[in-house]
Amino acid sequence: MVNERLVLACAALLLIAVGSMATPASAITVEVAKACHVLTDKAFPPRQAGNPAAGSAKGSAQEQRAYFSKCVANEGKMNDGGTKEAK
């Protein structure tokens, strides 16, 4: 009974390990990250210049993250001219 549990536990750990290796994470390049950061800053200007803690004059943090993610997915090329539309 103990051996069966040990075998099942090892099998489960093996499946988890293999499953996590099956989908490798893709890293973005520094150039894409910098370009998307600049585009996001243009699309969501700060409420107070030089004070990022004051928040954005346009959109929420969630919209900023969505915009940045879309920019990264498009490899730093946004066709919207820097507007905040992330949809």
Rosetta silent file (secondary structure, phi, psi, omega in degrees, C-alpha in Angstrom):
SEQUENCE: MVNERLVLACAALLLIAVGSMATPASAITVEVAKACHVLTDKAFPPRQAGNPAAGSAKGSAQEQRAYFSKCVANEGKMNDGGTKEAK
SCORE:     score description
SCORE:     0.000 S_00000001
   1 L     0.000  -42.765  178.414    0.000    0.000    0.000 S_00000001
   2 H   -68.186  -39.642  179.814    2.829    2.410    0.829 S_00000001
   3 H   -65.153  -36.991  178.395    4.712    1.379   -2.302 S_00000001
   4 H   -64.312  -42.721  178.566    1.654    2.024   -4.465 S_00000001
   5 H   -64.447  -39.793  179.180    1.300    5.528   -3.032 S_00000001
   6 H   -64.609  -42.700  178.740    4.989    6.190   -3.585 S_00000001
   7 H   -64.416  -42.649  178.637    4.768    5.036   -7.196 S_00000001
   8 H   -65.213  -40.119  178.680    1.675    7.198   -7.801 S_00000001
   9 H   -65.110  -42.138  178.261    3.332   10.221   -6.214 S_00000001
  10 H   -66.020  -38.545  178.507    6.455    9.774   -8.342 S_00000001
  11 H   -65.142  -41.320  178.767    4.351    9.347  -11.476 S_00000001
  12 H   -63.953  -43.387  178.013    2.416   12.518  -10.683 S_00000001
  13 H   -63.290  -38.827  177.933    5.634   14.479  -10.120 S_00000001
  14 H   -64.124  -42.930  178.443    7.043   13.147  -13.373 S_00000001
  15 H   -64.743  -39.423  177.904    3.930   14.220  -15.287 S_00000001
  16 H   -64.613  -43.654 -179.190    4.070   17.685  -13.749 S_00000001
  17 H   -64.116  -44.138 -179.886    7.763   18.034  -14.611 S_00000001
  18 H   -67.788  -39.868  179.052    7.261   16.899  -18.209 S_00000001
  19 H   -63.188  -38.242  179.901    4.198   19.107  -18.626 S_00000001
  20 H   -73.267  -25.982  178.723    6.038   22.193  -17.469 S_00000001
  21 H   -82.042  -18.434 -175.569    8.908   21.525  -19.871 S_00000001
  22 L   -71.015  -23.753 -179.029    6.600   21.066  -22.852 S_00000001
  23 L  -118.573   89.551 -179.119    5.787   24.794  -23.084 S_00000001
  24 L   -69.416  145.277  178.493    8.990   26.824  -23.059 S_00000001
  25 L   -77.939  139.169  177.814    8.712   30.486  -22.139 S_00000001
  26 L  -100.737  131.399 -178.971    9.545   32.918  -24.878 S_00000001
  27 L   -95.784  146.335  176.533   11.640   35.900  -23.930 S_00000001
  28 L   -92.797  157.293 -179.894   11.285   39.298  -25.529 S_00000001
  29 L   -82.659  162.476  178.978   14.275   41.241  -26.748 S_00000001
  30 H   -63.797  -38.945 -178.823   15.538   44.397  -25.086 S_00000001
  31 H   -62.907  -43.689  179.088   14.768   46.410  -28.207 S_00000001
  32 H   -65.211  -43.085  179.905   11.126   45.302  -28.258 S_00000001
  33 H   -62.587  -42.800  179.286   10.730   45.985  -24.542 S_00000001
  34 H   -65.911  -43.783  179.724   12.212   49.481  -24.871 S_00000001
  35 H   -62.310  -42.738  179.866   10.093   50.316  -27.918 S_00000001
  36 H   -68.964  -34.029  176.808    6.924   49.110  -26.191 S_00000001
  37 H   -64.011  -44.192  179.250    7.816   51.039  -23.039 S_00000001
  38 H   -64.418  -45.165  179.872    8.182   54.254  -25.048 S_00000001
  39 H   -63.785  -38.992  178.230    4.927   53.636  -26.940 S_00000001
  40 H   -65.901  -40.718  177.931    3.082   52.877  -23.704 S_00000001
  41 H   -63.467  -36.392  178.286    4.438   56.062  -22.119 S_00000001
  42 H   -70.555  -38.781 -177.638    3.221   58.078  -25.118 S_00000001
  43 H   -74.365  -28.271 -177.739   -0.209   56.448  -25.083 S_00000001
  44 L  -127.553   75.994 -177.893   -0.638   56.852  -21.305 S_00000001
  45 L   -66.354  151.307  179.876    1.016   60.124  -20.235 S_00000001
  46 E   -71.040  153.553  178.443    1.458   60.716  -16.492 S_00000001
  47 E   -64.557  -39.214  175.913   -0.945   62.961  -14.618 S_00000001
  48 E  -122.932  127.519 -179.500    2.014   64.977  -13.336 S_00000001
  49 L   -61.112  131.764  178.358    5.156   65.228  -15.435 S_00000001
  50 L    81.416    2.596 -179.428    8.080   63.504  -13.726 S_00000001
  51 E  -127.545   86.935 -178.379    5.895   61.804  -11.104 S_00000001
  52 E   -65.834  -19.940  179.536    4.972   58.263  -12.170 S_00000001
  53 E   -73.744  -13.512 -179.421    3.325   57.665   -8.785 S_00000001
  54 E   -75.840  -12.091  179.888    0.626   60.240   -9.658 S_00000001
  55 E    92.526  179.312 -176.937   -0.933   57.816  -12.114 S_00000001
  56 E   -97.893  144.684  176.667   -1.880   58.141  -15.741 S_00000001
  57 L   -73.433  -23.992 -179.996   -3.988   60.901  -17.240 S_00000001
  58 L  -126.966  131.433  170.926   -5.528   58.338  -19.605 S_00000001
  59 L    73.722  170.447 -178.655   -6.615   54.806  -18.812 S_00000001
  60 L  -102.042  173.639  177.795   -6.008   52.437  -15.945 S_00000001
  61 H   -62.779  -36.107  178.865   -3.044   50.271  -15.045 S_00000001
  62 H   -64.136  -40.530  177.976   -4.858   47.279  -16.501 S_00000001
  63 H   -66.886  -35.701  177.434   -5.255   49.087  -19.832 S_00000001
  64 H   -65.318  -43.502  178.288   -1.564   49.996  -19.788 S_00000001
  65 H   -62.946  -41.492  179.451   -0.577   46.362  -19.212 S_00000001
  66 H   -63.995  -41.683  178.764   -2.891   45.233  -22.017 S_00000001
  67 H   -62.997  -45.834  179.315   -1.413   47.842  -24.368 S_00000001
  68 H   -62.337  -43.414  179.588    2.152   46.792  -23.491 S_00000001
  69 H   -62.700  -40.936  177.809    1.290   43.098  -23.953 S_00000001
  70 H   -64.592  -39.871  178.492   -0.273   43.813  -27.349 S_00000001
  71 H   -61.797  -44.784  179.111    2.815   45.802  -28.323 S_00000001
  72 H   -63.507  -41.546  179.120    5.097   42.915  -27.339 S_00000001
  73 H   -62.796  -31.537  177.923    2.896   40.464  -29.255 S_00000001
  74 L   -90.575   13.015  178.620    3.251   42.732  -32.318 S_00000001
  75 L    57.688   39.236  174.859    7.035   42.854  -31.807 S_00000001
  76 L    84.702    6.999 -179.361    7.043   46.562  -30.965 S_00000001
  77 L  -112.076  110.646  177.523    4.984   47.693  -33.934 S_00000001
  78 L  -109.697  129.886 -177.199    1.713   49.417  -33.058 S_00000001
  79 L   -89.630    0.381 -173.168   -0.476   50.615  -35.935 S_00000001
  80 L   -93.799    7.641  176.737   -2.623   52.936  -33.850 S_00000001
  81 L    69.408   22.431  176.794   -0.237   55.881  -33.779 S_00000001
  82 L    89.833   11.983  176.781    0.274   55.723  -30.018 S_00000001
  83 L   -79.278  167.398 -174.339   -3.353   55.842  -28.907 S_00000001
  84 L   -85.224    1.794 -178.920   -4.487   53.883  -25.897 S_00000001
  85 L   -66.055  111.756 -178.357   -6.799   51.533  -27.762 S_00000001
  86 L  -105.475   11.471 -175.022   -5.540   48.090  -26.781 S_00000001
  87 L  -103.349    0.000    0.000   -8.401   46.112  -28.281 S_00000001
